[in-house]
Amino acid sequence: MRYVSAALLGLLLATAATADGTPPPDRFRLRKLKLRGNTPDSEKALTSALEWLAKHQDSDGSWMCDAFDEHDPADDRCDGRGRPAHTTGVTALAVLAFLGAGHTDAAGGEAGMYAATVAKGLAYLASIQQEDGYVGLWTQSESVYGHAIAALALAEGCWLSAGARHRDAAAKAMRSILAARHPDGGWSYSRETEVGDASVTGWCAIALRTAQLAGLEPPPESLTGARRQLDMLTDLQTGRCGYRERGSEAFRPESLAKRFPASHSEAMTGVAVFAKIALGDDPLTGPGIPSGSQRLLAKLPRTDPAGAIDMYYWLWGSLAIHEVGSPAWPKWEPAMRRAIVKLQRTSGAEAGSWDPVDPWGAEGGRVYATAIVALTLETYYRYDGVFRKPAK
């Protein structure tokens, strides 16, 4: 990866270090450097996305999957509602999108223009936390999934903000993740399921790794167990990570299999490559990482045919390839950027957002699509160099 020099990076990093001594990246300044291909078009798209998200936040700090359009003019309503059961996870994705661009809930000018937005979002997640640390309601479908993303948002908020007002909530959320682990070391949608899957395991692993960066110190076995689970699901020869079976194709509900062929996506491979690097594997020589990277590069982001649109894949693939670095990133990045900018809405109440037209758009809706694409556009600087320090 093409990192800035150590001296320059030292000047760019925020002065406040986390409890383990790792300072968070100063994302505002790193955005301005434009070292990795982000262009005026990509930054304009991101700015518009954050504006749209801020306009559609509810007064309680949440982003409602199914009622976000109530913030629109009566004669110009956005479409693309999702399922209300995913409000916790989608709210967390939106918070992460602002954090990823450098906006925090810290006091002072360095918090960014969306400090109040982030503060309300984090406060909402903390307010719906249960006694056992779970964020949301266990009765909701796919509960561990939303909780893992919420735990990541709380941990990242602590990592980036010197005040860390939600540190206790982040610590409790981490403990709840640990309680939901399966014997194989991974996680799945439900605590009752005995077999972990790559998708939820990836979110949980990154949440725990970020908690570690924030000084919350998850047990080392939780990190090594997550890596072991992802290795178990990865065919080391082909590089493909399966959803619940080693080397299987991307998961698709039966009702969506024809519309969104699994052959167009390598989402779980992206999850595995990025998460394993974050957990300490070498980005050039780690088990399954070189072959996995090549598999990702063989399926660059594209919008034609429509069934190839997979925003979830674009996020994880971008994070993975960015960590692998050159020469992979210069091959991936232009395709990702072109696909994203091409699909963004530019007029009316939908301006700045993305239609929820990927395999999971009907679940999370327009807020999901916009937040996850915004996170993808932040790949250039979101985790700049922080995973060079090995996980403990």
Residue pairs with C-beta under 8 A, 6 or more apart in sequence:
1 283
1 322
1 323
1 324
1 325
1 326
1 329
1 385
2 35
2 36
2 325
2 326
2 329
3 9
3 384
3 385
4 12
4 33
4 35
9 384
9 385
12 25
12 26
12 29
12 30
12 33
13 23
13 24
13 25
13 26
14 23
14 24
14 25
14 26
14 110
14 160
14 162
15 23
16 23
16 24
16 162
17 23
18 24
18 158
18 159
18 213
18 214
18 215
19 214
19 215
19 216
20 212
20 213
20 214
20 215
20 217
22 213
22 386
22 389
24 159
24 160
24 213
24 386
25 381
25 382
25 383
25 384
25 385
25 386
26 102
27 100
27 101
27 102
27 378
27 381
27 382
27 384
28 102
28 110
28 112
30 380
30 381
30 384
31 38
31 43
31 101
31 102
31 380
31 381
33 381
34 380
35 380
36 322
36 329
36 333
36 380
36 381
37 329
37 330
37 333
37 334
37 337
37 380
38 337
38 377
38 380
38 381
39 337
41 337
41 341
42 337
42 340
42 341
42 377
43 377
45 340
45 341
45 344
45 377
46 101
46 374
46 377
46 378
48 344
48 346
48 351
48 352
49 97
49 344
49 352
49 353
49 354
49 370
49 373
49 374
49 377
50 97
50 98
50 101
50 103
50 114
50 352
50 374
51 352
52 350
52 351
52 352
52 353
52 370
53 63
53 94
53 97
53 98
53 117
53 367
53 370
53 371
53 374
54 114
54 117
55 71
56 63
56 68
56 69
56 71
56 78
56 367
57 63
57 94
57 117
57 120
57 121
58 64
58 71
60 120
60 124
60 127
61 91
61 119
61 120
61 121
61 122
61 123
61 124
61 125
61 127
62 87
62 91
62 121
62 124
63 87
63 90
63 91
63 94
63 121
63 367
63 371
64 70
64 84
64 87
64 367
65 81
65 82
65 83
65 84
65 85
65 86
65 87
65 90
65 364
65 365
65 367
65 368
66 81
66 82
66 83
66 84
66 87
66 365
67 81
67 84
68 78
68 81
68 365
68 366
68 367
69 77
69 78
69 79
69 81
69 349
72 78
72 349
73 349
76 348
76 349
77 349
78 349
78 350
78 353
78 366
79 350
79 366
80 353
80 355
80 356
80 361
80 365
80 366
80 369
81 365
81 366
82 90
82 356
82 361
82 362
82 363
82 364
82 365
82 366
82 367
82 368
83 362
83 363
83 364
83 365
85 140
85 141
85 142
86 142
86 146
86 363
86 364
86 365
86 368
88 125
88 128
88 135
88 136
88 140
88 146
88 147
88 149
88 150
89 142
89 145
89 146
89 147
89 149
89 150
89 364
90 364
90 365
90 367
90 368
90 371
91 121
91 124
91 125
91 150
92 125
92 135
92 146
92 149
92 150
92 152
92 153
93 149
93 153
93 364
93 367
93 368
93 371
93 372
93 375
94 121
94 367
94 371
95 118
95 121
95 122
95 125
95 153
95 157
96 149
96 152
96 153
96 156
96 371
96 375
97 370
97 371
97 374
97 375
97 378
98 112
98 114
98 117
98 118
98 121
99 118
99 153
99 156
99 157
99 160
100 374
100 375
100 378
100 382
101 112
101 114
101 374
101 378
102 112
103 111
103 112
103 113
103 114
103 115
103 117
103 118
104 110
104 111
104 112
104 115
104 118
104 157
104 160
104 161
105 111
105 115
105 118
105 119
105 122
105 157
105 161
105 163
105 165
106 115
106 160
106 161
106 162
106 163
107 163
111 118
111 161
112 118
118 157
121 153
122 153
122 154
122 157
122 165
122 166
123 166
125 135
125 150
125 153
125 154
125 166
125 169
126 135
126 154
126 166
126 169
128 135
128 136
128 137
129 135
129 169
129 172
129 173
130 136
130 137
130 138
132 172
132 176
132 179
133 172
133 173
133 174
133 175
133 176
133 179
134 143
134 147
134 173
134 176
135 146
135 147
135 150
135 151
135 154
135 169
135 173
135 176
136 143
136 146
136 147
136 150
137 143
138 191
140 146
141 189
142 189
142 190
143 189
143 190
143 191
144 180
144 187
144 188
144 189
144 190
144 191
144 200
144 204
145 189
145 199
145 200
145 203
147 173
147 176
147 177
147 180
148 177
148 187
148 200
148 203
148 204
148 207
149 203
149 207
150 173
151 170
151 173
151 174
151 176
151 177
151 204
151 207
151 211
152 203
152 206
152 207
152 210
154 166
154 169
154 170
154 173
155 170
155 173
155 174
155 207
155 210
155 211
155 213
155 214
155 216
156 210
156 214
157 164
157 166
157 170
158 164
158 166
158 167
158 170
158 211
158 214
158 216
159 210
159 213
159 214
164 170
164 214
167 214
167 216
170 211
170 214
170 216
171 211
171 216
173 207
174 207
174 208
174 211
174 216
174 218
177 187
177 204
177 207
177 208
177 222
178 208
178 218
178 219
178 222
179 191
180 187
180 191
180 204
181 187
181 204
181 222
181 225
182 188
182 193
182 194
182 195
182 196
183 194
184 195
184 196
184 225
184 228
184 229
184 232
185 196
185 224
185 225
185 226
185 228
185 229
186 195
186 196
186 197
186 198
186 200
186 201
186 204
186 225
186 226
186 229
186 230
187 196
187 197
187 200
187 201
187 203
187 204
188 195
188 196
188 197
188 200
188 201
188 244
189 197
189 200
195 244
196 229
196 244
197 243
197 244
197 251
198 229
198 230
198 233
198 241
198 242
198 243
198 244
198 268
198 271
198 272
199 243
199 251
199 267
199 268
199 271
201 226
201 229
201 230
201 271
201 275
202 230
202 271
202 272
202 274
202 275
202 316
204 226
205 223
205 226
205 227
205 230
205 275
205 278
205 279
206 274
206 275
206 278
208 218
208 222
208 223
208 226
209 223
209 278
209 279
209 387
209 391
211 217
211 218
212 218
212 223
212 391
212 392
213 386
217 392
220 392
223 279
223 280
223 391
223 392
224 279
226 275
226 279
227 275
227 276
227 279
227 280
227 281
230 241
230 271
230 272
230 275
230 276
231 276
231 287
231 288
232 246
233 241
233 242
233 243
233 244
233 245
233 246
233 247
233 268
233 272
234 240
234 241
234 242
234 246
234 247
234 269
234 272
234 287
234 288
234 292
235 241
235 242
235 246
235 247
235 288
236 287
236 288
236 291
237 291
238 247
238 291
238 295
239 269
239 288
239 289
239 290
239 291
239 292
239 293
239 294
239 295
240 247
240 248
240 249
240 266
240 268
240 269
240 292
240 295
241 247
241 268
241 269
241 271
241 272
241 273
241 288
241 292
242 248
242 249
242 268
243 250
243 251
243 268
244 251
249 262
249 263
250 262
250 264
250 265
250 266
250 267
250 268
250 310
250 313
251 262
251 268
252 260
252 261
252 262
252 359
253 359
256 359
259 307
259 359
260 307
260 309
260 310
260 358
260 359
261 307
264 299
264 307
264 308
264 310
265 299
265 308
265 310
265 313
265 359
266 295
266 296
266 299
266 313
266 317
267 310
267 312
267 313
267 316
267 317
269 292
269 295
269 296
269 317
269 320
270 296
270 313
270 315
270 316
270 317
270 318
270 319
270 320
271 316
271 320
272 288
272 292
273 288
273 289
273 292
273 293
273 296
273 320
273 321
273 323
273 324
274 316
274 319
274 320
274 323
276 286
276 287
276 288
276 289
277 283
277 286
277 289
277 320
277 323
277 324
277 387
278 323
278 383
278 387
278 391
279 391
280 390
280 391
281 287
281 289
282 289
283 289
283 323
283 324
283 325
284 290
284 324
289 324
292 320
293 320
293 321
293 324
293 328
296 317
296 320
296 321
296 328
296 332
297 321
297 328
297 331
297 332
299 317
300 331
300 332
300 335
300 336
301 313
301 314
301 317
301 332
301 335
301 336
301 339
301 340
302 308
302 309
302 335
302 339
303 309
303 339
303 342
303 343
306 357
309 339
309 343
309 357
309 358
310 358
310 359
311 354
311 358
311 360
311 361
311 369
311 372
311 373
311 376
312 358
312 359
312 360
312 372
314 336
314 339
314 340
314 373
314 376
315 372
315 373
315 375
315 376
317 332
317 336
318 332
318 333
318 336
318 376
318 379
319 379
319 382
319 383
321 328
321 329
321 332
321 333
322 329
322 333
322 379
322 380
322 383
323 383
323 387
336 376
336 379
337 377
340 354
340 373
340 376
340 377
343 354
343 355
343 357
343 373
344 352
344 353
344 354
344 373
345 351
345 352
345 353
345 354
345 355
346 352
350 366
352 370
353 366
353 369
353 370
354 366
354 369
354 370
354 373
355 361
355 366
355 369
356 362
356 364
356 365
356 366
356 368
356 369
357 369
358 369
360 368
361 368
361 369
364 372
375 382
